[in-house]
Amino acid sequence: MDIATISGLVLALTVIVVALIMDGGSPAELFAHPSAIILIFGGSLGATIITSPLHLILILPKVIMQAFTTNHFDAKGTIELLTKLADKARREGLLALEDDSKKITDKFLQKGISMVVDGIDPEQVSAILETTVDQMRTRHKHGIGFFTAAGAFAPTFGIIGTVMGLISVLKQLDNPSALGEAIAAAFLATLWGLLSANLIYLPLAGKLKAKSEEEARNRYMQLEGILAIQAGENPRVVRDKLSAFLAPSDAKGEEADKGAAKKAVAGKAEKAQA
């Protein structure tokens, strides 16, 4: 599970509840009028569904779960693998990577290495893999757009709910004792509209966008490594080129790991000579 998503949601809910209690209210008051909740969520989701393709609606639960799950991208492991493949390709030729390509579990990376082994032109390899990444980002944009649109509709439906509530208030002007509760119920719709937009819809859209960009960055790193292998570049150059995709802190760790590996090799060489 994505701890950041869950932690942020829990923190936001806690702050809202604490602020409500400090103002003399009760969390139960938020659910005192279920009609407001039904209107906001039903209306905003219904309006968003109108703007969305059917296939997206069918996989919506899966899209939501993506915001609560962690991306499993081992960037350092990928760099290490591509560096080893580059070294093997320089020593034994590209055809020697055929067996290695079959062992790769990442379908994108496996596809790229397989095309290199098959001798496909570098420009075609680059075009095919770039198109794959672009189409992936397009699919992700549909999910991001869904929650962005819902975040725009929710406050509007909140206002609609408030207007509907105020109409009810006007009908009860001859009953002053009921006006307070009716007015509170009317403005509760606006509150739920703002809460759902800024606590659920827009944060989900932002999280999905961040995950999409992270995946795209990793795919472009893999693409760079695949093309470097095909060009026969030095393994050290391949490692340095791919390390540029890492955050500065991770890149330092990569340098430390590389230094440790060199020391280990040197140590083995000294023992062999002894």
C-alpha positions in Angstrom: 0.0 0.0 0.0 1.1 3.6 -0.7 1.8 5.0 2.8 1.8 8.6 1.6 -1.7 8.4 0.2 -3.1 6.8 3.3 -1.2 9.0 5.7 -2.3 12.2 3.9 -6.0 11.1 3.9 -5.9 10.2 7.6 -4.2 13.5 8.4 -6.7 15.6 6.5 -9.6 13.8 8.1 -8.1 14.2 11.5 -7.6 17.9 11.0 -11.2 18.4 9.8 -12.6 16.5 12.8 -10.4 18.3 15.3 -11.3 21.7 13.8 -15.0 20.8 13.9 -14.8 19.8 17.6 -12.8 22.9 18.5 -15.6 25.0 16.9 -18.1 23.3 19.2 -19.5 20.9 16.6 -19.5 17.1 16.3 -18.3 14.8 13.5 -21.8 13.2 13.5 -23.2 16.5 12.2 -21.5 15.9 8.8 -23.7 12.9 8.3 -26.9 14.4 9.8 -28.4 14.9 6.3 -27.6 12.0 4.0 -29.4 13.6 1.2 -26.6 16.1 0.8 -24.0 13.3 0.6 -26.1 11.4 -2.0 -26.5 14.6 -4.1 -22.8 15.5 -4.1 -21.4 12.1 -4.8 -24.1 10.9 -7.0 -24.4 14.1 -9.0 -20.6 14.6 -9.4 -19.9 11.0 -10.4 -22.9 10.9 -12.7 -21.8 14.1 -14.5 -18.3 12.8 -14.8 -19.4 9.5 -16.2 -21.2 11.4 -19.0 -17.8 12.9 -20.0 -15.9 9.6 -19.8 -15.6 6.6 -22.1 -17.3 3.4 -21.1 -14.2 1.3 -20.8 -12.8 3.7 -18.2 -15.9 3.4 -16.1 -15.6 -0.4 -16.2 -12.1 -0.3 -14.8 -12.6 2.6 -12.4 -12.1 0.4 -9.2 -8.7 -0.7 -10.6 -7.8 2.9 -11.3 -8.7 4.0 -7.8 -6.6 1.2 -6.3 -3.6 2.4 -8.3 -3.6 5.5 -6.1 -3.3 3.4 -3.0 -0.7 0.9 -4.2 3.0 1.5 -4.5 4.8 1.4 -7.8 7.3 -1.4 -7.8 10.1 0.1 -9.9 13.6 -1.0 -9.0 15.6 1.7 -10.8 18.9 0.7 -9.4 18.3 -3.0 -10.2 17.4 -2.0 -13.8 20.5 0.0 -14.1 22.6 -2.9 -12.9 20.9 -5.3 -15.3 21.3 -3.0 -18.3 25.0 -2.4 -17.4 25.6 -6.2 -17.3 23.8 -6.7 -20.6 25.9 -3.9 -22.1 29.1 -5.6 -20.9 28.0 -8.9 -22.3 26.9 -7.4 -25.6 30.4 -5.8 -26.1 32.2 -9.0 -25.2 30.0 -11.6 -27.0 27.8 -9.7 -29.4 24.1 -8.7 -29.3 22.9 -12.3 -30.2 24.4 -13.5 -26.8 21.6 -11.5 -25.1 18.8 -13.8 -26.4 18.7 -16.1 -23.4 19.0 -13.2 -21.0 16.0 -11.4 -22.7 13.8 -14.4 -22.0 14.5 -14.2 -18.3 13.5 -10.6 -18.0 10.1 -10.2 -16.2 9.5 -6.6 -17.2 7.6 -6.9 -20.5 8.7 -3.4 -21.7 12.3 -4.1 -21.1 12.0 -7.7 -22.5 10.4 -6.3 -25.6 13.2 -3.8 -26.2 16.1 -6.3 -25.7 14.3 -8.8 -27.9 14.1 -6.2 -30.7 17.8 -5.4 -30.3 18.7 -9.1 -30.5 16.5 -9.5 -33.6 18.6 -6.8 -35.3 15.8 -4.2 -35.7 16.9 -0.8 -36.8 17.7 1.5 -33.8 15.3 4.2 -35.1 12.5 1.7 -35.3 13.3 0.4 -31.8 13.2 3.9 -30.4 9.9 4.7 -32.3 8.1 1.6 -31.1 9.1 1.9 -27.5 8.4 5.7 -27.4 5.0 5.0 -28.8 4.4 2.4 -26.1 5.3 4.9 -23.4 3.1 7.6 -25.0 0.1 5.3 -25.2 0.6 4.3 -21.6 0.6 8.0 -20.6 -2.6 8.6 -22.7 -4.3 5.7 -20.9 -3.3 7.2 -17.5 -4.6 10.6 -18.5 -8.1 9.2 -18.8 -8.1 8.2 -15.2 -6.5 11.5 -14.1 -9.0 13.4 -16.2 -11.9 11.5 -14.6 -11.1 12.6 -11.0 -10.1 16.1 -12.2 -13.5 16.5 -13.8 -15.3 15.1 -10.7 -13.3 17.6 -8.6 -14.7 20.4 -10.7 -18.3 19.1 -10.6 -18.5 18.4 -6.9 -18.4 22.1 -5.6 -21.0 23.0 -8.2 -23.3 20.2 -7.0 -22.7 21.5 -3.5 -24.1 24.9 -4.5 -27.0 23.2 -6.2 -27.7 21.3 -2.9 -27.5 24.6 -1.0 -29.9 26.3 -3.3 -32.3 23.4 -3.0 -32.0 23.5 0.7 -32.7 27.3 0.8 -35.8 26.7 -1.2 -36.9 24.4 1.5 -36.0 27.1 4.1 -38.2 29.7 2.4 -41.1 27.3 2.6 -40.7 27.2 6.4 -40.6 30.9 7.1 -43.7 30.5 9.1 -42.0 28.0 11.4 -39.0 29.9 12.9 -38.0 27.0 15.2 -37.2 24.8 12.2 -35.2 27.5 10.2 -31.9 26.9 12.0 -31.7 23.2 11.2 -32.9 23.8 7.6 -30.3 26.4 6.9 -27.6 24.2 8.4 -28.7 21.3 6.2 -28.6 23.6 3.2 -25.0 24.7 3.7 -24.0 21.1 4.6 -24.3 20.4 0.8 -21.7 23.1 0.0 -19.4 21.7 2.7 -19.6 18.2 1.2 -19.0 19.5 -2.3 -15.8 21.2 -1.2 -14.7 18.3 1.0 -15.2 15.7 -1.7 -13.4 17.8 -4.3 -10.4 18.8 -2.2 -10.1 15.7 -0.1 -10.9 12.9 -2.5 -11.2 13.7 -6.2 -8.4 16.2 -6.8 -5.9 14.5 -4.5 -6.6 11.2 -6.3 -6.0 12.9 -9.7 -2.7 14.4 -8.4 -1.5 11.0 -7.1 -2.3 9.2 -10.3 -0.5 11.9 -12.3 2.6 11.5 -10.1 2.6 7.8 -10.5 2.2 8.1 -14.2 5.1 10.4 -14.5 7.2 8.1 -12.3 6.5 5.1 -14.5 7.2 7.2 -17.7 10.5 8.3 -16.3 11.5 4.7 -15.6 10.4 3.6 -19.1 12.5 6.3 -20.7 15.5 5.3 -18.6 15.0 1.7 -19.9 14.7 3.0 -23.5 17.9 4.9 -23.1 19.7 1.8 -21.8 18.3 -0.4 -24.6 19.5 2.0 -27.3 22.9 2.3 -25.6 23.3 -1.5 -25.6 22.4 -1.6 -29.3 25.0 1.1 -30.0 27.7 -0.9 -28.3 28.5 1.8 -25.7 30.9 1.2 -22.9 29.2 -0.4 -19.8 30.5 2.4 -17.6 29.1 5.0 -19.9 25.8 3.2 -19.9 25.7 3.2 -16.1 26.6 6.8 -15.8 24.0 7.7 -18.5 21.2 5.8 -16.7 22.2 7.1 -13.3 21.3 10.6 -14.5 17.6 9.5 -14.3 18.0 9.0 -10.5 17.4 11.5 -7.8 20.7 13.0 -6.5 20.4 11.0 -3.2 19.9 7.8 -5.1 22.6 8.6 -7.6 25.1 9.0 -4.7 24.0 5.6 -3.5 24.6 4.2 -6.9 28.1 5.6 -6.9 28.8 4.1 -3.5 27.5 0.7 -4.7 29.7 0.9 -7.8 32.8 1.8 -5.7 32.1 -1.1 -3.4 31.8 -3.4 -6.4 35.2 -2.3 -7.7 36.8 -2.8 -4.3 35.3 -6.3 -4.2 36.7 -7.2 -7.6 40.1 -5.7 -6.7 40.1 -7.8 -3.5 39.4 -11.0 -5.4 42.1 -10.2 -7.9 44.7 -9.7 -5.1 43.7 -12.9 -3.4 44.1 -14.7 -6.8 47.5 -13.3 -7.3 48.5 -14.3 -3.7 
